[in-house]
Amino acid sequence: LAATIGLLPLLTHLPIPVVSGVFLFLSRKLMTGNTFLKRMLESVAEAKRLPSEHPVNILGRKKMNIFTVVQILCLTGLWTFKQNSATAIFFPGVIGLLMGIRAWILPRYFTEE
């Protein structure tokens, strides 16, 4: 950590497009293994074309889509909360609220099976 603070003056010599490109590359790499994005794409796919162990074939399309919509609503609420300057200070509290929703509320409706 101390070494990176010493290197901060060198960042002024990097062009902004290079830094943006690094972040774009990292975000793209992270999205490849994201099950949320896969579920969004596979929610409109034919069930016959999906593997037999896919959640659509095991749980049903309705249950999987409800879970995905709940996640979309949480993400939208989080983003909206962050965009408003009057409420942005409570952003860490909203993250904690989302952790509570994930730990205690969602398991009541969606089980491991």
C-alpha positions, -999 to 999 in steps of 0.1 A, spaced: 0 0 0 28 24 8 45 17 -25 13 26 -44 11 59 -26 46 66 -37 37 58 -73 7 82 -75 26 110 -91 34 86 -120 -3 82 -127 -4 118 -140 17 107 -170 -7 80 -180 -33 90 -206 -69 87 -193 -79 64 -222 -53 39 -211 -66 39 -175 -102 36 -188 -92 8 -211 -77 -11 -181 -109 -7 -162 -130 -17 -192 -109 -48 -197 -112 -58 -160 -150 -53 -160 -153 -74 -192 -132 -102 -176 -154 -101 -145 -186 -104 -165 -177 -136 -181 -182 -157 -150 -212 -137 -136 -242 -160 -132 -266 -130 -129 -258 -119 -165 -260 -155 -177 -294 -160 -161 -306 -128 -178 -295 -141 -212 -308 -176 -206 -342 -164 -193 -353 -160 -229 -335 -191 -243 -354 -222 -252 -354 -248 -224 -345 -276 -249 -313 -258 -258 -301 -256 -222 -282 -284 -204 -304 -308 -184 -289 -296 -151 -297 -260 -158 -319 -242 -133 -346 -236 -159 -350 -273 -163 -348 -281 -126 -367 -252 -110 -388 -240 -138 -385 -207 -157 -409 -189 -134 -390 -194 -102 -357 -186 -119 -371 -154 -135 -386 -143 -101 -352 -146 -85 -336 -127 -113 -362 -99 -111 -356 -96 -74 -319 -91 -81 -326 -66 -108 -349 -46 -84 -322 -47 -57 -296 -35 -82 -319 -7 -95 -327 4 -60 -290 5 -51 -281 25 -82 -310 49 -77 -301 54 -40 -265 61 -50 -274 86 -78 -294 109 -54 -269 132 -37 -291 135 -6 -292 98 1 -257 88 -13 -242 91 22 -262 61 34 -249 39 6 -229 16 30 -261 11 50 -280 1 19 -253 -24 11 -258 -38 46 -296 -39 40 -290 -59 8 -268 -83 27 -297 -88 52 -321 -94 23 -298 -119 8 -291 -137 41 -326 -138 58 -354 -129 34 -345 -146 1 -338 -180 17 -374 -181 29 -386 -181 -7 -357 -197 -26 -340 -228 -11 -308 -245 -22 -328 -273 -38 
